[in-house]
Amino acid sequence: MQGFPNLFLVGPMGAGKSTIGRLLAAELQRDFVDSDHEIQGRCGADIPWIFDVEGEEGFRERERQIIEELTQRPEIVLATGGGAVISEANRRALRERGTVIYLYATVEQQLRRTAKDRNRPLLRHKDPEAVLRGLFEVRDPLYRATADLVIRTDRRGPKSVVNDILRRVTRLIDPLQTKA
């Protein structure tokens, strides 16, 4: 769609950023990029390995470089990693170069969606719920401060969320417009 800004999806793990991002990109006929997948592709290693070898700090520096680069590309839909908003440089790049959408999911929903996923280093813990609650307390205010829109994903299908995003972004572009 012409005239639509770059769309950057932020939110916690399990919010549906990748699934919704792919559908959104297809609808808009744009490239979809997942910053975590981009990091893995360039490193030739998965995120748990990067965390093990370089620590979270090393991973976050790689993430910062990727987000700096990707947010400069035209006409993309970008799904960021759950912790991307920790970096002020990332938050600034996202805010300045596109429309930021916070895909909000409750901790309970995150637990259901990540229960069997072994590719999440921060959840390699005896109490993943406590980890998710702690991450939520720190990151939710950062997601909200960065986002132009907050969209709930709990108990909603991806297509419904995509339609909601398209409708609301269209209103941001042209407040008199009533549908996408």
C-alpha positions as YAML, in Angstrom:
chain: A
units: angstrom
residues:
- id: 1
  name: MET
  ca: [0.00, 0.00, 0.00]
- id: 2
  name: GLN
  ca: [1.35, 3.36, -1.03]
- id: 3
  name: GLY
  ca: [1.61, 5.99, 1.66]
- id: 4
  name: PHE
  ca: [1.74, 3.48, 4.50]
- id: 5
  name: PRO
  ca: [4.70, 3.98, 6.86]
- id: 6
  name: ASN
  ca: [7.13, 1.27, 7.85]
- id: 7
  name: LEU
  ca: [5.50, -0.83, 10.56]
- id: 8
  name: PHE
  ca: [7.59, -1.99, 13.49]
- id: 9
  name: LEU
  ca: [6.15, -4.57, 15.89]
- id: 10
  name: VAL
  ca: [7.30, -4.61, 19.51]
- id: 11
  name: GLY
  ca: [6.10, -6.68, 22.43]
- id: 12
  name: PRO
  ca: [6.93, -9.62, 24.63]
- id: 13
  name: MET
  ca: [7.83, -13.10, 23.50]
- id: 14
  name: GLY
  ca: [4.67, -14.99, 22.61]
- id: 15
  name: ALA
  ca: [2.70, -11.88, 21.59]
- id: 16
  name: GLY
  ca: [2.62, -13.02, 17.96]
- id: 17
  name: LYS
  ca: [5.02, -10.51, 16.41]
- id: 18
  name: SER
  ca: [6.37, -12.92, 13.77]
- id: 19
  name: THR
  ca: [3.04, -14.49, 12.82]
- id: 20
  name: ILE
  ca: [1.20, -11.17, 12.69]
- id: 21
  name: GLY
  ca: [4.14, -9.47, 10.97]
- id: 22
  name: ARG
  ca: [4.17, -12.02, 8.14]
- id: 23
  name: LEU
  ca: [0.42, -11.64, 7.58]
- id: 24
  name: LEU
  ca: [0.63, -7.85, 7.76]
- id: 25
  name: ALA
  ca: [3.50, -7.76, 5.24]
- id: 26
  name: ALA
  ca: [1.59, -10.02, 2.86]
- id: 27
  name: GLU
  ca: [-1.49, -7.81, 3.13]
- id: 28
  name: LEU
  ca: [0.57, -4.68, 2.43]
- id: 29
  name: GLN
  ca: [2.74, -6.41, -0.20]
- id: 30
  name: ARG
  ca: [5.89, -5.55, 1.70]
- id: 31
  name: ASP
  ca: [8.99, -7.35, 2.88]
- id: 32
  name: PHE
  ca: [8.77, -8.93, 6.31]
- id: 33
  name: VAL
  ca: [11.88, -9.03, 8.48]
- id: 34
  name: ASP
  ca: [12.26, -10.59, 11.93]
- id: 35
  name: SER
  ca: [15.25, -9.05, 13.71]
- id: 36
  name: ASP
  ca: [15.96, -12.24, 15.70]
- id: 37
  name: HIS
  ca: [15.96, -14.36, 12.52]
- id: 38
  name: GLU
  ca: [18.18, -11.79, 10.81]
- id: 39
  name: ILE
  ca: [20.70, -11.99, 13.68]
- id: 40
  name: GLN
  ca: [20.67, -15.80, 13.55]
- id: 41
  name: GLY
  ca: [21.11, -15.82, 9.77]
- id: 42
  name: ARG
  ca: [24.06, -13.46, 9.86]
- id: 43
  name: CYS
  ca: [25.75, -15.21, 12.79]
- id: 44
  name: GLY
  ca: [25.06, -18.70, 11.57]
- id: 45
  name: ALA
  ca: [24.02, -19.56, 15.12]
- id: 46
  name: ASP
  ca: [20.81, -19.63, 17.12]
- id: 47
  name: ILE
  ca: [20.01, -17.11, 19.82]
- id: 48
  name: PRO
  ca: [20.60, -19.49, 22.78]
- id: 49
  name: TRP
  ca: [24.12, -20.15, 21.44]
- id: 50
  name: ILE
  ca: [24.78, -16.40, 21.05]
- id: 51
  name: PHE
  ca: [23.59, -15.85, 24.64]
- id: 52
  name: ASP
  ca: [25.82, -18.70, 25.87]
- id: 53
  name: VAL
  ca: [28.93, -17.45, 24.07]
- id: 54
  name: GLU
  ca: [28.51, -13.65, 24.11]
- id: 55
  name: GLY
  ca: [26.08, -13.19, 26.97]
- id: 56
  name: GLU
  ca: [22.99, -11.03, 26.82]
- id: 57
  name: GLU
  ca: [25.13, -7.91, 26.40]
- id: 58
  name: GLY
  ca: [26.76, -9.30, 23.23]
- id: 59
  name: PHE
  ca: [23.40, -10.29, 21.82]
- id: 60
  name: ARG
  ca: [21.91, -6.84, 22.58]
- id: 61
  name: GLU
  ca: [24.77, -5.14, 20.72]
- id: 62
  name: ARG
  ca: [24.12, -7.33, 17.66]
- id: 63
  name: GLU
  ca: [20.41, -6.52, 17.98]
- id: 64
  name: ARG
  ca: [21.12, -2.77, 18.16]
- id: 65
  name: GLN
  ca: [23.20, -2.92, 14.96]
- id: 66
  name: ILE
  ca: [20.54, -4.93, 13.10]
- id: 67
  name: ILE
  ca: [17.69, -2.62, 14.18]
- id: 68
  name: GLU
  ca: [19.72, 0.46, 13.19]
- id: 69
  name: GLU
  ca: [20.17, -1.04, 9.72]
- id: 70
  name: LEU
  ca: [16.69, -2.55, 9.21]
- id: 71
  name: THR
  ca: [14.73, 0.52, 10.31]
- id: 72
  name: GLN
  ca: [16.36, 2.45, 7.45]
- id: 73
  name: ARG
  ca: [14.95, 0.11, 4.80]
- id: 74
  name: PRO
  ca: [11.85, 1.38, 2.97]
- id: 75
  name: GLU
  ca: [8.45, -0.32, 2.99]
- id: 76
  name: ILE
  ca: [9.01, -3.10, 5.50]
- id: 77
  name: VAL
  ca: [7.21, -4.76, 8.35]
- id: 78
  name: LEU
  ca: [9.70, -5.51, 11.12]
- id: 79
  name: ALA
  ca: [9.17, -7.82, 14.08]
- id: 80
  name: THR
  ca: [11.65, -7.02, 16.83]
- id: 81
  name: GLY
  ca: [12.84, -9.28, 19.62]
- id: 82
  name: GLY
  ca: [11.07, -8.92, 22.94]
- id: 83
  name: GLY
  ca: [14.01, -7.12, 24.55]
- id: 84
  name: ALA
  ca: [14.76, -4.69, 21.71]
- id: 85
  name: VAL
  ca: [13.12, -1.82, 23.63]
- id: 86
  name: ILE
  ca: [15.70, -2.06, 26.41]
- id: 87
  name: SER
  ca: [18.06, 0.01, 24.27]
- id: 88
  name: GLU
  ca: [17.32, 3.72, 24.00]
- id: 89
  name: ALA
  ca: [19.02, 3.70, 20.57]
- id: 90
  name: ASN
  ca: [16.55, 1.04, 19.40]
- id: 91
  name: ARG
  ca: [13.56, 2.89, 20.80]
- id: 92
  name: ARG
  ca: [14.67, 6.09, 19.08]
- id: 93
  name: ALA
  ca: [15.31, 4.38, 15.70]
- id: 94
  name: LEU
  ca: [11.91, 2.68, 15.83]
- id: 95
  name: ARG
  ca: [10.02, 5.85, 16.79]
- id: 96
  name: GLU
  ca: [11.76, 8.05, 14.23]
- id: 97
  name: ARG
  ca: [11.56, 5.73, 11.22]
- id: 98
  name: GLY
  ca: [8.09, 4.23, 11.25]
- id: 99
  name: THR
  ca: [4.90, 3.45, 13.10]
- id: 100
  name: VAL
  ca: [5.51, 1.34, 16.20]
- id: 101
  name: ILE
  ca: [2.84, -1.14, 17.23]
- id: 102
  name: TYR
  ca: [2.96, -2.77, 20.66]
- id: 103
  name: LEU
  ca: [1.39, -6.22, 20.48]
- id: 104
  name: TYR
  ca: [0.21, -6.61, 24.05]
- id: 105
  name: ALA
  ca: [-0.23, -10.08, 25.56]
- id: 106
  name: THR
  ca: [-0.83, -10.99, 29.19]
- id: 107
  name: VAL
  ca: [1.77, -13.06, 31.03]
- id: 108
  name: GLU
  ca: [-0.71, -15.98, 31.05]
- id: 109
  name: GLN
  ca: [-1.00, -15.83, 27.27]
- id: 110
  name: GLN
  ca: [2.78, -15.59, 26.91]
- id: 111
  name: LEU
  ca: [3.18, -18.69, 29.09]
- id: 112
  name: ARG
  ca: [0.74, -20.66, 26.93]
- id: 113
  name: ARG
  ca: [2.41, -19.59, 23.69]
- id: 114
  name: THR
  ca: [6.01, -20.18, 24.81]
- id: 115
  name: ALA
  ca: [5.51, -23.33, 26.92]
- id: 116
  name: LYS
  ca: [7.15, -25.71, 24.42]
- id: 117
  name: ASP
  ca: [9.60, -23.28, 22.81]
- id: 118
  name: ARG
  ca: [13.20, -24.18, 23.71]
- id: 119
  name: ASN
  ca: [14.70, -21.32, 21.68]
- id: 120
  name: ARG
  ca: [14.13, -18.67, 24.37]
- id: 121
  name: PRO
  ca: [17.22, -18.32, 26.55]
- id: 122
  name: LEU
  ca: [15.57, -16.06, 29.11]
- id: 123
  name: LEU
  ca: [12.97, -18.76, 29.84]
- id: 124
  name: ARG
  ca: [15.53, -21.47, 30.65]
- id: 125
  name: HIS
  ca: [14.57, -21.16, 34.26]
- id: 126
  name: LYS
  ca: [12.73, -23.28, 36.81]
- id: 127
  name: ASP
  ca: [10.00, -20.63, 37.07]
- id: 128
  name: PRO
  ca: [9.31, -19.16, 33.60]
- id: 129
  name: GLU
  ca: [6.20, -17.38, 34.91]
- id: 130
  name: ALA
  ca: [8.28, -15.39, 37.40]
- id: 131
  name: VAL
  ca: [10.72, -14.51, 34.61]
- id: 132
  name: LEU
  ca: [7.89, -13.34, 32.32]
- id: 133
  name: ARG
  ca: [6.33, -11.28, 35.12]
- id: 134
  name: GLY
  ca: [9.67, -9.64, 35.86]
- id: 135
  name: LEU
  ca: [10.26, -8.90, 32.17]
- id: 136
  name: PHE
  ca: [6.73, -7.49, 31.87]
- id: 137
  name: GLU
  ca: [7.26, -5.08, 34.78]
- id: 138
  name: VAL
  ca: [10.43, -3.70, 33.21]
- id: 139
  name: ARG
  ca: [9.47, -3.76, 29.53]
- id: 140
  name: ASP
  ca: [5.75, -2.89, 29.43]
- id: 141
  name: PRO
  ca: [6.42, 0.81, 30.19]
- id: 142
  name: LEU
  ca: [9.13, 0.86, 27.50]
- id: 143
  name: TYR
  ca: [6.84, -0.76, 24.92]
- id: 144
  name: ARG
  ca: [4.13, 1.80, 25.73]
- id: 145
  name: ALA
  ca: [6.53, 4.75, 25.60]
- id: 146
  name: THR
  ca: [7.81, 3.63, 22.19]
- id: 147
  name: ALA
  ca: [4.51, 2.64, 20.56]
- id: 148
  name: ASP
  ca: [2.16, 4.69, 18.45]
- id: 149
  name: LEU
  ca: [-0.53, 2.03, 18.93]
- id: 150
  name: VAL
  ca: [-1.19, -0.69, 21.51]
- id: 151
  name: ILE
  ca: [-3.04, -3.75, 20.16]
- id: 152
  name: ARG
  ca: [-4.20, -6.60, 22.41]
- id: 153
  name: THR
  ca: [-3.50, -10.07, 21.01]
- id: 154
  name: ASP
  ca: [-5.00, -12.24, 23.76]
- id: 155
  name: ARG
  ca: [-7.80, -14.56, 22.61]
- id: 156
  name: ARG
  ca: [-7.71, -13.12, 19.09]
- id: 157
  name: GLY
  ca: [-6.75, -14.75, 15.85]
- id: 158
  name: PRO
  ca: [-3.84, -13.28, 13.89]
- id: 159
  name: LYS
  ca: [-6.06, -12.16, 11.00]
- id: 160
  name: SER
  ca: [-8.29, -10.20, 13.39]
- id: 161
  name: VAL
  ca: [-5.22, -8.48, 14.85]
- id: 162
  name: VAL
  ca: [-3.91, -7.65, 11.35]
- id: 163
  name: ASN
  ca: [-7.27, -6.12, 10.35]
- id: 164
  name: ASP
  ca: [-7.27, -4.07, 13.56]
- id: 165
  name: ILE
  ca: [-3.73, -2.82, 12.86]
- id: 166
  name: LEU
  ca: [-4.57, -1.86, 9.28]
- id: 167
  name: ARG
  ca: [-7.70, 0.01, 10.37]
- id: 168
  name: ARG
  ca: [-5.93, 1.88, 13.17]
- id: 169
  name: VAL
  ca: [-2.81, 2.77, 11.16]
- id: 170
  name: THR
  ca: [-5.05, 4.06, 8.36]
- id: 171
  name: ARG
  ca: [-6.73, 6.35, 10.93]
- id: 172
  name: LEU
  ca: [-3.30, 7.59, 12.09]
- id: 173
  name: ILE
  ca: [-2.45, 8.52, 8.49]
- id: 174
  name: ASP
  ca: [-5.86, 10.01, 7.71]
- id: 175
  name: PRO
  ca: [-8.07, 10.54, 10.78]
- id: 176
  name: LEU
  ca: [-11.14, 11.03, 8.57]
- id: 177
  name: GLN
  ca: [-10.69, 7.58, 7.02]
- id: 178
  name: THR
  ca: [-12.97, 4.96, 8.59]
- id: 179
  name: LYS
  ca: [-11.64, 1.72, 7.09]
- id: 180
  name: ALA
  ca: [-8.47, 0.25, 5.65]
...
